[in-house]
């Protein structure tokens, strides 16, 4: 009888010793999952900006001058369409971003044709904010994408919001980004510098 009691107590002790509270496991799994997403998002941002700076066709929303060469009157549609295709093939951008980028370009072309925008050669464009819209900056450190940091990351329902900074200079942009998960892959959905209304001054 004593043997059975001793055996039962030993068995109970072993079971309790190996027991981990369910909440602790869930919290651990959630934390690991979050860290994995953060790593993927930071990798996405760094690779995307490396691609933008080294491989993407430059001159977003390139425009065409009139015959006199003194006024821009249309969007360079060929160049614009080429960039849109590049954005798609890069696999860094969600369809939401690509559609918005395309919409901005087409609206610029429309407003130039109808004289809603007057853009004379040598002047600053009547759209955008006189900075590089990709980083909201006029200058940047060399290969800045290598040290971009993701800050204030919030993830909810496959949607992430955050801002990035770089670390080389004291003066650094605080650039807002939204990313979404498409087919299990994080992609850039919104970049602060390409807000449709503010970019076009609407």
Secondary structure, 3 states (H helix, E strand, C coil): CHHHHHHHHHHHHHHHHCCCCHHHHHHHHHHHHHHHHHHHHHHHHHHHHHHHHHCCCCCCCCEEECCCCCEEEEECHHHHHHHHHHHHHHCCECHHHHHHHHHHHHHHHHHHHCCCCCEECCCCCCCCCCCECCCCECCCCCCHHHHCEEEEEEEECCEEEEEEECCCCCCCCCEEEEEEEECCEEEEEEEHHHCHHHHHCC
